[in-house]
């Protein structure tokens, strides 16, 4: 469970955050949620809050990001 959380946080972490540059998850998974994180979670810098934000908007995010969230049980 913790591994999934870390992966999701890395995928959706604020795209402008230095933490985003660290590798966690594939580049394709990171790219799948990057625009959604910027669009729906603007101004949120805490990775856990960004994850919660995207999960809360999971019906509005892109199909690619929704697939990543579903793949990781979110």
mmCIF file of the N, C-alpha and C atoms, coordinates in Angstrom:
data_MODEL
# 
_entry.id   MODEL 
# 
loop_
_atom_site.group_PDB 
_atom_site.id 
_atom_site.type_symbol 
_atom_site.label_atom_id 
_atom_site.label_alt_id 
_atom_site.label_comp_id 
_atom_site.label_asym_id 
_atom_site.label_entity_id 
_atom_site.label_seq_id 
_atom_site.pdbx_PDB_ins_code 
_atom_site.Cartn_x 
_atom_site.Cartn_y 
_atom_site.Cartn_z 
_atom_site.occupancy 
_atom_site.B_iso_or_equiv 
_atom_site.pdbx_formal_charge 
_atom_site.auth_seq_id 
_atom_site.auth_comp_id 
_atom_site.auth_asym_id 
_atom_site.auth_atom_id 
_atom_site.pdbx_PDB_model_num 
ATOM 1   N N  . UNK A 1 1  ? 0.824   -1.190 0.000   1.00 0.00 ? 1  UNK A N  1 
ATOM 2   C CA . UNK A 1 1  ? 0.000   0.000  0.000   1.00 0.00 ? 1  UNK A CA 1 
ATOM 3   C C  . UNK A 1 1  ? 0.869   1.256  0.000   1.00 0.00 ? 1  UNK A C  1 
ATOM 4   N N  . UNK A 1 2  ? 1.884   1.293  0.851   1.00 0.00 ? 2  UNK A N  1 
ATOM 5   C CA . UNK A 1 2  ? 2.760   2.457  0.909   1.00 0.00 ? 2  UNK A CA 1 
ATOM 6   C C  . UNK A 1 2  ? 3.481   2.654  -0.415  1.00 0.00 ? 2  UNK A C  1 
ATOM 7   N N  . UNK A 1 3  ? 3.861   1.567  -1.072  1.00 0.00 ? 3  UNK A N  1 
ATOM 8   C CA . UNK A 1 3  ? 4.547   1.659  -2.368  1.00 0.00 ? 3  UNK A CA 1 
ATOM 9   C C  . UNK A 1 3  ? 3.628   2.310  -3.399  1.00 0.00 ? 3  UNK A C  1 
ATOM 10  N N  . UNK A 1 4  ? 2.353   1.918  -3.397  1.00 0.00 ? 4  UNK A N  1 
ATOM 11  C CA . UNK A 1 4  ? 1.395   2.506  -4.318  1.00 0.00 ? 4  UNK A CA 1 
ATOM 12  C C  . UNK A 1 4  ? 1.240   3.993  -4.049  1.00 0.00 ? 4  UNK A C  1 
ATOM 13  N N  . UNK A 1 5  ? 1.157   4.362  -2.782  1.00 0.00 ? 5  UNK A N  1 
ATOM 14  C CA . UNK A 1 5  ? 1.005   5.759  -2.421  1.00 0.00 ? 5  UNK A CA 1 
ATOM 15  C C  . UNK A 1 5  ? 2.197   6.569  -2.893  1.00 0.00 ? 5  UNK A C  1 
ATOM 16  N N  . UNK A 1 6  ? 3.390   6.050  -2.682  1.00 0.00 ? 6  UNK A N  1 
ATOM 17  C CA . UNK A 1 6  ? 4.604   6.744  -3.119  1.00 0.00 ? 6  UNK A CA 1 
ATOM 18  C C  . UNK A 1 6  ? 4.596   6.911  -4.627  1.00 0.00 ? 6  UNK A C  1 
ATOM 19  N N  . UNK A 1 7  ? 4.206   5.870  -5.347  1.00 0.00 ? 7  UNK A N  1 
ATOM 20  C CA . UNK A 1 7  ? 4.165   5.937  -6.797  1.00 0.00 ? 7  UNK A CA 1 
ATOM 21  C C  . UNK A 1 7  ? 3.157   6.975  -7.258  1.00 0.00 ? 7  UNK A C  1 
ATOM 22  N N  . UNK A 1 8  ? 1.980   6.955  -6.688  1.00 0.00 ? 8  UNK A N  1 
ATOM 23  C CA . UNK A 1 8  ? 0.951   7.913  -7.079  1.00 0.00 ? 8  UNK A CA 1 
ATOM 24  C C  . UNK A 1 8  ? 1.403   9.330  -6.777  1.00 0.00 ? 8  UNK A C  1 
ATOM 25  N N  . UNK A 1 9  ? 1.946   9.531  -5.604  1.00 0.00 ? 9  UNK A N  1 
ATOM 26  C CA . UNK A 1 9  ? 2.414   10.860 -5.231  1.00 0.00 ? 9  UNK A CA 1 
ATOM 27  C C  . UNK A 1 9  ? 3.475   11.335 -6.215  1.00 0.00 ? 9  UNK A C  1 
ATOM 28  N N  . UNK A 1 10 ? 4.355   10.459 -6.586  1.00 0.00 ? 10 UNK A N  1 
ATOM 29  C CA . UNK A 1 10 ? 5.394   10.841 -7.545  1.00 0.00 ? 10 UNK A CA 1 
ATOM 30  C C  . UNK A 1 10 ? 4.801   11.148 -8.903  1.00 0.00 ? 10 UNK A C  1 
ATOM 31  N N  . UNK A 1 11 ? 3.789   10.416 -9.280  1.00 0.00 ? 11 UNK A N  1 
ATOM 32  C CA . UNK A 1 11 ? 3.164   10.632 -10.587 1.00 0.00 ? 11 UNK A CA 1 
ATOM 33  C C  . UNK A 1 11 ? 2.448   11.957 -10.667 1.00 0.00 ? 11 UNK A C  1 
ATOM 34  N N  . UNK A 1 12 ? 1.789   12.295 -9.590  1.00 0.00 ? 12 UNK A N  1 
ATOM 35  C CA . UNK A 1 12 ? 0.946   13.473 -9.628  1.00 0.00 ? 12 UNK A CA 1 
ATOM 36  C C  . UNK A 1 12 ? 1.497   14.646 -8.839  1.00 0.00 ? 12 UNK A C  1 
ATOM 37  N N  . UNK A 1 13 ? 2.662   14.426 -8.243  1.00 0.00 ? 13 UNK A N  1 
ATOM 38  C CA . UNK A 1 13 ? 3.274   15.503 -7.486  1.00 0.00 ? 13 UNK A CA 1 
ATOM 39  C C  . UNK A 1 13 ? 3.300   16.779 -8.304  1.00 0.00 ? 13 UNK A C  1 
ATOM 40  N N  . UNK A 1 14 ? 3.258   17.864 -7.658  1.00 0.00 ? 14 UNK A N  1 
ATOM 41  C CA . UNK A 1 14 ? 3.233   19.134 -8.375  1.00 0.00 ? 14 UNK A CA 1 
ATOM 42  C C  . UNK A 1 14 ? 4.303   19.144 -9.446  1.00 0.00 ? 14 UNK A C  1 
ATOM 43  N N  . UNK A 1 15 ? 3.891   19.344 -10.659 1.00 0.00 ? 15 UNK A N  1 
ATOM 44  C CA . UNK A 1 15 ? 4.797   19.258 -11.800 1.00 0.00 ? 15 UNK A CA 1 
ATOM 45  C C  . UNK A 1 15 ? 5.915   20.290 -11.709 1.00 0.00 ? 15 UNK A C  1 
ATOM 46  N N  . UNK A 1 16 ? 5.680   21.354 -11.003 1.00 0.00 ? 16 UNK A N  1 
ATOM 47  C CA . UNK A 1 16 ? 6.713   22.376 -10.874 1.00 0.00 ? 16 UNK A CA 1 
ATOM 48  C C  . UNK A 1 16 ? 7.618   22.124 -9.677  1.00 0.00 ? 16 UNK A C  1 
ATOM 49  N N  . UNK A 1 17 ? 7.332   21.111 -8.913  1.00 0.00 ? 17 UNK A N  1 
ATOM 50  C CA . UNK A 1 17 ? 8.091   20.809 -7.710  1.00 0.00 ? 17 UNK A CA 1 
ATOM 51  C C  . UNK A 1 17 ? 9.410   20.122 -8.037  1.00 0.00 ? 17 UNK A C  1 
ATOM 52  N N  . UNK A 1 18 ? 10.494  20.444 -7.325  1.00 0.00 ? 18 UNK A N  1 
ATOM 53  C CA . UNK A 1 18 ? 11.756  19.741 -7.528  1.00 0.00 ? 18 UNK A CA 1 
ATOM 54  C C  . UNK A 1 18 ? 11.623  18.249 -7.264  1.00 0.00 ? 18 UNK A C  1 
ATOM 55  N N  . UNK A 1 19 ? 10.701  17.855 -6.405  1.00 0.00 ? 19 UNK A N  1 
ATOM 56  C CA . UNK A 1 19 ? 10.507  16.433 -6.118  1.00 0.00 ? 19 UNK A CA 1 
ATOM 57  C C  . UNK A 1 19 ? 10.047  15.684 -7.355  1.00 0.00 ? 19 UNK A C  1 
ATOM 58  N N  . UNK A 1 20 ? 9.382   16.376 -8.261  1.00 0.00 ? 20 UNK A N  1 
ATOM 59  C CA . UNK A 1 20 ? 8.885   15.731 -9.471  1.00 0.00 ? 20 UNK A CA 1 
ATOM 60  C C  . UNK A 1 20 ? 10.035  15.231 -10.328 1.00 0.00 ? 20 UNK A C  1 
ATOM 61  N N  . UNK A 1 21 ? 11.184  15.875 -10.240 1.00 0.00 ? 21 UNK A N  1 
ATOM 62  C CA . UNK A 1 21 ? 12.330  15.482 -11.047 1.00 0.00 ? 21 UNK A CA 1 
ATOM 63  C C  . UNK A 1 21 ? 12.904  14.142 -10.619 1.00 0.00 ? 21 UNK A C  1 
ATOM 64  N N  . UNK A 1 22 ? 12.639  13.730 -9.385  1.00 0.00 ? 22 UNK A N  1 
ATOM 65  C CA . UNK A 1 22 ? 13.131  12.441 -8.919  1.00 0.00 ? 22 UNK A CA 1 
ATOM 66  C C  . UNK A 1 22 ? 12.334  11.345 -9.590  1.00 0.00 ? 22 UNK A C  1 
ATOM 67  N N  . UNK A 1 23 ? 12.992  10.249 -9.951  1.00 0.00 ? 23 UNK A N  1 
ATOM 68  C CA . UNK A 1 23 ? 12.300  9.162  -10.633 1.00 0.00 ? 23 UNK A CA 1 
ATOM 69  C C  . UNK A 1 23 ? 11.510  8.324  -9.648  1.00 0.00 ? 23 UNK A C  1 
ATOM 70  N N  . UNK A 1 24 ? 10.237  8.238  -9.878  1.00 0.00 ? 24 UNK A N  1 
ATOM 71  C CA . UNK A 1 24 ? 9.331   7.319  -9.185  1.00 0.00 ? 24 UNK A CA 1 
ATOM 72  C C  . UNK A 1 24 ? 8.208   7.065  -10.169 1.00 0.00 ? 24 UNK A C  1 
ATOM 73  N N  . UNK A 1 25 ? 8.121   5.873  -10.665 1.00 0.00 ? 25 UNK A N  1 
ATOM 74  C CA . UNK A 1 25 ? 7.139   5.566  -11.691 1.00 0.00 ? 25 UNK A CA 1 
ATOM 75  C C  . UNK A 1 25 ? 7.719   5.830  -13.065 1.00 0.00 ? 25 UNK A C  1 
ATOM 76  N N  . UNK A 1 26 ? 7.087   5.289  -14.049 1.00 0.00 ? 26 UNK A N  1 
ATOM 77  C CA . UNK A 1 26 ? 7.599   5.461  -15.407 1.00 0.00 ? 26 UNK A CA 1 
ATOM 78  C C  . UNK A 1 26 ? 7.356   6.884  -15.894 1.00 0.00 ? 26 UNK A C  1 
ATOM 79  N N  . UNK A 1 27 ? 8.102   7.288  -16.878 1.00 0.00 ? 27 UNK A N  1 
ATOM 80  C CA . UNK A 1 27 ? 7.908   8.615  -17.451 1.00 0.00 ? 27 UNK A CA 1 
ATOM 81  C C  . UNK A 1 27 ? 6.517   8.733  -18.061 1.00 0.00 ? 27 UNK A C  1 
ATOM 82  N N  . UNK A 1 28 ? 6.035   7.647  -18.638 1.00 0.00 ? 28 UNK A N  1 
ATOM 83  C CA . UNK A 1 28 ? 4.700   7.656  -19.235 1.00 0.00 ? 28 UNK A CA 1 
ATOM 84  C C  . UNK A 1 28 ? 3.629   7.887  -18.165 1.00 0.00 ? 28 UNK A C  1 
ATOM 85  N N  . UNK A 1 29 ? 3.785   7.257  -17.004 1.00 0.00 ? 29 UNK A N  1 
ATOM 86  C CA . UNK A 1 29 ? 2.818   7.448  -15.922 1.00 0.00 ? 29 UNK A CA 1 
ATOM 87  C C  . UNK A 1 29 ? 2.876   8.880  -15.396 1.00 0.00 ? 29 UNK A C  1 
ATOM 88  N N  . UNK A 1 30 ? 4.072   9.406  -15.257 1.00 0.00 ? 30 UNK A N  1 
ATOM 89  C CA . UNK A 1 30 ? 4.215   10.786 -14.802 1.00 0.00 ? 30 UNK A CA 1 
ATOM 90  C C  . UNK A 1 30 ? 3.551   11.739 -15.790 1.00 0.00 ? 30 UNK A C  1 
ATOM 91  N N  . UNK A 1 31 ? 3.817   11.524 -17.060 1.00 0.00 ? 31 UNK A N  1 
ATOM 92  C CA . UNK A 1 31 ? 3.262   12.388 -18.099 1.00 0.00 ? 31 UNK A CA 1 
ATOM 93  C C  . UNK A 1 31 ? 1.739   12.298 -18.147 1.00 0.00 ? 31 UNK A C  1 
ATOM 94  N N  . UNK A 1 32 ? 1.195   11.130 -17.837 1.00 0.00 ? 32 UNK A N  1 
ATOM 95  C CA . UNK A 1 32 ? -0.250  10.927 -17.910 1.00 0.00 ? 32 UNK A CA 1 
ATOM 96  C C  . UNK A 1 32 ? -1.019  11.850 -16.971 1.00 0.00 ? 32 UNK A C  1 
ATOM 97  N N  . UNK A 1 33 ? -0.435  12.189 -15.848 1.00 0.00 ? 33 UNK A N  1 
ATOM 98  C CA . UNK A 1 33 ? -1.141  13.006 -14.855 1.00 0.00 ? 33 UNK A CA 1 
ATOM 99  C C  . UNK A 1 33 ? -0.604  14.430 -14.712 1.00 0.00 ? 33 UNK A C  1 
ATOM 100 N N  . UNK A 1 34 ? 0.467   14.731 -15.383 1.00 0.00 ? 34 UNK A N  1 
ATOM 101 C CA . UNK A 1 34 ? 1.106   16.044 -15.208 1.00 0.00 ? 34 UNK A CA 1 
ATOM 102 C C  . UNK A 1 34 ? 0.141   17.197 -15.485 1.00 0.00 ? 34 UNK A C  1 
ATOM 103 N N  . UNK A 1 35 ? -0.501  17.191 -16.636 1.00 0.00 ? 35 UNK A N  1 
ATOM 104 C CA . UNK A 1 35 ? -1.401  18.303 -16.984 1.00 0.00 ? 35 UNK A CA 1 
ATOM 105 C C  . UNK A 1 35 ? -2.592  18.381 -16.033 1.00 0.00 ? 35 UNK A C  1 
ATOM 106 N N  . UNK A 1 36 ? -3.116  17.232 -15.661 1.00 0.00 ? 36 UNK A N  1 
ATOM 107 C CA . UNK A 1 36 ? -4.250  17.219 -14.737 1.00 0.00 ? 36 UNK A CA 1 
ATOM 108 C C  . UNK A 1 36 ? -3.853  17.787 -13.377 1.00 0.00 ? 36 UNK A C  1 
ATOM 109 N N  . UNK A 1 37 ? -2.657  17.441 -12.907 1.00 0.00 ? 37 UNK A N  1 
ATOM 110 C CA . UNK A 1 37 ? -2.186  17.957 -11.616 1.00 0.00 ? 37 UNK A CA 1 
ATOM 111 C C  . UNK A 1 37 ? -2.063  19.473 -11.667 1.00 0.00 ? 37 UNK A C  1 
ATOM 112 N N  . UNK A 1 38 ? -1.530  19.983 -12.759 1.00 0.00 ? 38 UNK A N  1 
ATOM 113 C CA . UNK A 1 38 ? -1.375  21.432 -12.895 1.00 0.00 ? 38 UNK A CA 1 
ATOM 114 C C  . UNK A 1 38 ? -2.748  22.103 -13.001 1.00 0.00 ? 38 UNK A C  1 
ATOM 115 N N  . UNK A 1 39 ? -3.646  21.502 -13.757 1.00 0.00 ? 39 UNK A N  1 
ATOM 116 C CA . UNK A 1 39 ? -4.964  22.100 -13.981 1.00 0.00 ? 39 UNK A CA 1 
ATOM 117 C C  . UNK A 1 39 ? -5.857  22.058 -12.741 1.00 0.00 ? 39 UNK A C  1 
ATOM 118 N N  . UNK A 1 40 ? -6.025  20.900 -12.159 1.00 0.00 ? 40 UNK A N  1 
ATOM 119 C CA . UNK A 1 40 ? -6.971  20.733 -11.066 1.00 0.00 ? 40 UNK A CA 1 
ATOM 120 C C  . UNK A 1 40 ? -6.393  21.072 -9.695  1.00 0.00 ? 40 UNK A C  1 
ATOM 121 N N  . UNK A 1 41 ? -5.098  20.998 -9.560  1.00 0.00 ? 41 UNK A N  1 
ATOM 122 C CA . UNK A 1 41 ? -4.486  21.120 -8.229  1.00 0.00 ? 41 UNK A CA 1 
ATOM 123 C C  . UNK A 1 41 ? -3.525  22.305 -8.147  1.00 0.00 ? 41 UNK A C  1 
ATOM 124 N N  . UNK A 1 42 ? -3.781  23.305 -8.930  1.00 0.00 ? 42 UNK A N  1 
ATOM 125 C CA . UNK A 1 42 ? -2.944  24.505 -8.967  1.00 0.00 ? 42 UNK A CA 1 
ATOM 126 C C  . UNK A 1 42 ? -2.780  25.092 -7.568  1.00 0.00 ? 42 UNK A C  1 
ATOM 127 N N  . UNK A 1 43 ? -1.570  25.422 -7.228  1.00 0.00 ? 43 UNK A N  1 
ATOM 128 C CA . UNK A 1 43 ? -1.293  26.043 -5.945  1.00 0.00 ? 43 UNK A CA 1 
ATOM 129 C C  . UNK A 1 43 ? -1.067  25.067 -4.804  1.00 0.00 ? 43 UNK A C  1 
ATOM 130 N N  . UNK A 1 44 ? -1.256  23.787 -5.054  1.00 0.00 ? 44 UNK A N  1 
ATOM 131 C CA . UNK A 1 44 ? -1.018  22.784 -4.019  1.00 0.00 ? 44 UNK A CA 1 
ATOM 132 C C  . UNK A 1 44 ? 0.399   22.262 -4.196  1.00 0.00 ? 44 UNK A C  1 
ATOM 133 N N  . UNK A 1 45 ? 1.196   22.344 -3.145  1.00 0.00 ? 45 UNK A N  1 
ATOM 134 C CA . UNK A 1 45 ? 2.583   21.890 -3.264  1.00 0.00 ? 45 UNK A CA 1 
ATOM 135 C C  . UNK A 1 45 ? 2.853   20.588 -2.507  1.00 0.00 ? 45 UNK A C  1 
ATOM 136 N N  . UNK A 1 46 ? 1.980   20.235 -1.594  1.00 0.00 ? 46 UNK A N  1 
ATOM 137 C CA . UNK A 1 46 ? 2.157   19.009 -0.815  1.00 0.00 ? 46 UNK A CA 1 
ATOM 138 C C  . UNK A 1 46 ? 1.727   17.814 -1.665  1.00 0.00 ? 46 UNK A C  1 
ATOM 139 N N  . UNK A 1 47 ? 2.639   16.850 -1.850  1.00 0.00 ? 47 UNK A N  1 
ATOM 140 C CA . UNK A 1 47 ? 2.370   15.705 -2.715  1.00 0.00 ? 47 UNK A CA 1 
ATOM 141 C C  . UNK A 1 47 ? 1.131   14.919 -2.298  1.00 0.00 ? 47 UNK A C  1 
ATOM 142 N N  . UNK A 1 48 ? 0.944   14.722 -1.012  1.00 0.00 ? 48 UNK A N  1 
ATOM 143 C CA . UNK A 1 48 ? -0.224  13.967 -0.537  1.00 0.00 ? 48 UNK A CA 1 
ATOM 144 C C  . UNK A 1 48 ? -1.514  14.720 -0.866  1.00 0.00 ? 48 UNK A C  1 
ATOM 145 N N  . UNK A 1 49 ? -1.481  16.033 -0.763  1.00 0.00 ? 49 UNK A N  1 
ATOM 146 C CA . UNK A 1 49 ? -2.664  16.826 -1.083  1.00 0.00 ? 49 UNK A CA 1 
ATOM 147 C C  . UNK A 1 49 ? -2.943  16.823 -2.582  1.00 0.00 ? 49 UNK A C  1 
ATOM 148 N N  . UNK A 1 50 ? -1.888  16.799 -3.387  1.00 0.00 ? 50 UNK A N  1 
ATOM 149 C CA . UNK A 1 50 ? -2.067  16.719 -4.836  1.00 0.00 ? 50 UNK A CA 1 
ATOM 150 C C  . UNK A 1 50 ? -2.724  15.391 -5.184  1.00 0.00 ? 50 UNK A C  1 
ATOM 151 N N  . UNK A 1 51 ? -2.263  14.332 -4.556  1.00 0.00 ? 51 UNK A N  1 
ATOM 152 C CA . UNK A 1 51 ? -2.875  13.025 -4.795  1.00 0.00 ? 51 UNK A CA 1 
ATOM 153 C C  . UNK A 1 51 ? -4.351  13.061 -4.434  1.00 0.00 ? 51 UNK A C  1 
ATOM 154 N N  . UNK A 1 52 ? -4.664  13.579 -3.270  1.00 0.00 ? 52 UNK A N  1 
ATOM 155 C CA . UNK A 1 52 ? -6.055  13.670 -2.839  1.00 0.00 ? 52 UNK A CA 1 
ATOM 156 C C  . UNK A 1 52 ? -6.877  14.518 -3.802  1.00 0.00 ? 52 UNK A C  1 
ATOM 157 N N  . UNK A 1 53 ? -6.291  15.577 -4.281  1.00 0.00 ? 53 UNK A N  1 
ATOM 158 C CA . UNK A 1 53 ? -6.956  16.456 -5.245  1.00 0.00 ? 53 UNK A CA 1 
ATOM 159 C C  . UNK A 1 53 ? -7.297  15.697 -6.521  1.00 0.00 ? 53 UNK A C  1 
ATOM 160 N N  . UNK A 1 54 ? -6.339  14.963 -7.065  1.00 0.00 ? 54 UNK A N  1 
ATOM 161 C CA . UNK A 1 54 ? -6.592  14.225 -8.301  1.00 0.00 ? 54 UNK A CA 1 
ATOM 162 C C  . UNK A 1 54 ? -7.610  13.115 -8.086  1.00 0.00 ? 54 UNK A C  1 
ATOM 163 N N  . UNK A 1 55 ? -7.533  12.460 -6.956  1.00 0.00 ? 55 UNK A N  1 
ATOM 164 C CA . UNK A 1 55 ? -8.518  11.416 -6.657  1.00 0.00 ? 55 UNK A CA 1 
ATOM 165 C C  . UNK A 1 55 ? -9.905  12.041 -6.568  1.00 0.00 ? 55 UNK A C  1 
ATOM 166 N N  . UNK A 1 56 ? -9.992  13.209 -5.948  1.00 0.00 ? 56 UNK A N  1 
ATOM 167 C CA . UNK A 1 56 ? -11.281 13.898 -5.834  1.00 0.00 ? 56 UNK A CA 1 
ATOM 168 C C  . UNK A 1 56 ? -11.824 14.302 -7.203  1.00 0.00 ? 56 UNK A C  1 
ATOM 169 N N  . UNK A 1 57 ? -10.935 14.545 -8.143  1.00 0.00 ? 57 UNK A N  1 
ATOM 170 C CA . UNK A 1 57 ? -11.327 14.943 -9.503  1.00 0.00 ? 57 UNK A CA 1 
ATOM 171 C C  . UNK A 1 57 ? -11.212 13.791 -10.502 1.00 0.00 ? 57 UNK A C  1 
ATOM 172 N N  . UNK A 1 58 ? -11.148 12.568 -10.011 1.00 0.00 ? 58 UNK A N  1 
ATOM 173 C CA . UNK A 1 58 ? -10.862 11.430 -10.896 1.00 0.00 ? 58 UNK A CA 1 
ATOM 174 C C  . UNK A 1 58 ? -11.857 11.281 -12.037 1.00 0.00 ? 58 UNK A C  1 
ATOM 175 N N  . UNK A 1 59 ? -13.057 11.783 -11.881 1.00 0.00 ? 59 UNK A N  1 
ATOM 176 C CA . UNK A 1 59 ? -14.044 11.691 -12.960 1.00 0.00 ? 59 UNK A CA 1 
ATOM 177 C C  . UNK A 1 59 ? -13.868 12.811 -13.979 1.00 0.00 ? 59 UNK A C  1 
ATOM 178 N N  . UNK A 1 60 ? -13.005 13.769 -13.673 1.00 0.00 ? 60 UNK A N  1 
ATOM 179 C CA . UNK A 1 60 ? -12.759 14.893 -14.569 1.00 0.00 ? 60 UNK A CA 1 
ATOM 180 C C  . UNK A 1 60 ? -11.374 14.841 -15.212 1.00 0.00 ? 60 UNK A C  1 
ATOM 181 N N  . UNK A 1 61 ? -10.461 14.075 -14.644 1.00 0.00 ? 61 UNK A N  1 
ATOM 182 C CA . UNK A 1 61 ? -9.105  14.022 -15.188 1.00 0.00 ? 61 UNK A CA 1 
ATOM 183 C C  . UNK A 1 61 ? -9.115  13.280 -16.519 1.00 0.00 ? 61 UNK A C  1 
ATOM 184 N N  . UNK A 1 62 ? -8.027  13.392 -17.233 1.00 0.00 ? 62 UNK A N  1 
ATOM 185 C CA . UNK A 1 62 ? -7.909  12.719 -18.526 1.00 0.00 ? 62 UNK A CA 1 
ATOM 186 C C  . UNK A 1 62 ? -8.024  11.209 -18.354 1.00 0.00 ? 62 UNK A C  1 
ATOM 187 N N  . UNK A 1 63 ? -8.405  10.549 -19.423 1.00 0.00 ? 63 UNK A N  1 
ATOM 188 C CA . UNK A 1 63 ? -8.536  9.086  -19.386 1.00 0.00 ? 63 UNK A CA 1 
ATOM 189 C C  . UNK A 1 63 ? -7.206  8.439  -19.031 1.00 0.00 ? 63 UNK A C  1 
ATOM 190 N N  . UNK A 1 64 ? -6.110  8.999  -19.527 1.00 0.00 ? 64 UNK A N  1 
ATOM 191 C CA . UNK A 1 64 ? -4.779  8.438  -19.226 1.00 0.00 ? 64 UNK A CA 1 
ATOM 192 C C  . UNK A 1 64 ? -4.473  8.525  -17.738 1.00 0.00 ? 64 UNK A C  1 
ATOM 193 N N  . UNK A 1 65 ? -4.749  9.665  -17.130 1.00 0.00 ? 65 UNK A N  1 
ATOM 194 C CA . UNK A 1 65 ? -4.470  9.827  -15.699 1.00 0.00 ? 65 UNK A CA 1 
ATOM 195 C C  . UNK A 1 65 ? -5.417  8.951  -14.884 1.00 0.00 ? 65 UNK A C  1 
ATOM 196 N N  . UNK A 1 66 ? -6.672  8.898  -15.284 1.00 0.00 ? 66 UNK A N  1 
ATOM 197 C CA . UNK A 1 66 ? -7.640  8.041  -14.588 1.00 0.00 ? 66 UNK A CA 1 
ATOM 198 C C  . UNK A 1 66 ? -7.189  6.591  -14.614 1.00 0.00 ? 66 UNK A C  1 
ATOM 199 N N  . UNK A 1 67 ? -6.630  6.155  -15.740 1.00 0.00 ? 67 UNK A N  1 
ATOM 200 C CA . UNK A 1 67 ? -6.117  4.785  -15.852 1.00 0.00 ? 67 UNK A CA 1 
ATOM 201 C C  . UNK A 1 67 ? -4.971  4.563  -14.858 1.00 0.00 ? 67 UNK A C  1 
ATOM 202 N N  . UNK A 1 68 ? -4.066  5.530  -14.743 1.00 0.00 ? 68 UNK A N  1 
ATOM 203 C CA . UNK A 1 68 ? -2.955  5.412  -13.790 1.00 0.00 ? 68 UNK A CA 1 
ATOM 204 C C  . UNK A 1 68 ? -3.504  5.311  -12.373 1.00 0.00 ? 68 UNK A C  1 
ATOM 205 N N  . UNK A 1 69 ? -4.460  6.157  -12.033 1.00 0.00 ? 69 UNK A N  1 
ATOM 206 C CA . UNK A 1 69 ? -5.049  6.111  -10.696 1.00 0.00 ? 69 UNK A CA 1 
ATOM 207 C C  . UNK A 1 69 ? -5.707  4.763  -10.439 1.00 0.00 ? 69 UNK A C  1 
ATOM 208 N N  . UNK A 1 70 ? -6.450  4.267  -11.414 1.00 0.00 ? 70 UNK A N  1 
ATOM 209 C CA . UNK A 1 70 ? -7.125  2.971  -11.262 1.00 0.00 ? 70 UNK A CA 1 
ATOM 210 C C  . UNK A 1 70 ? -6.119  1.838  -11.140 1.00 0.00 ? 70 UNK A C  1 
ATOM 211 N N  . UNK A 1 71 ? -5.058  1.895  -11.916 1.00 0.00 ? 71 UNK A N  1 
ATOM 212 C CA . UNK A 1 71 ? -4.026  0.858  -11.881 1.00 0.00 ? 71 UNK A CA 1 
ATOM 213 C C  . UNK A 1 71 ? -3.427  0.741  -10.479 1.00 0.00 ? 71 UNK A C  1 
ATOM 214 N N  . UNK A 1 72 ? -3.361  1.852  -9.779  1.00 0.00 ? 72 UNK A N  1 
ATOM 215 C CA . UNK A 1 72 ? -2.763  1.878  -8.452  1.00 0.00 ? 72 UNK A CA 1 
ATOM 216 C C  . UNK A 1 72 ? -3.799  1.920  -7.336  1.00 0.00 ? 72 UNK A C  1 
ATOM 217 N N  . UNK A 1 73 ? -5.020  1.511  -7.678  1.00 0.00 ? 73 UNK A N  1 
ATOM 218 C CA . UNK A 1 73 ? -6.051  1.371  -6.657  1.00 0.00 ? 73 UNK A CA 1 
ATOM 219 C C  . UNK A 1 73 ? -6.642  2.651  -6.137  1.00 0.00 ? 73 UNK A C  1 
ATOM 220 N N  . UNK A 1 74 ? -6.567  3.699  -6.900  1.00 0.00 ? 74 UNK A N  1 
ATOM 221 C CA . UNK A 1 74 ? -7.104  4.985  -6.440  1.00 0.00 ? 74 UNK A CA 1 
ATOM 222 C C  . UNK A 1 74 ? -8.236  5.337  -7.317  1.00 0.00 ? 74 UNK A C  1 
# 
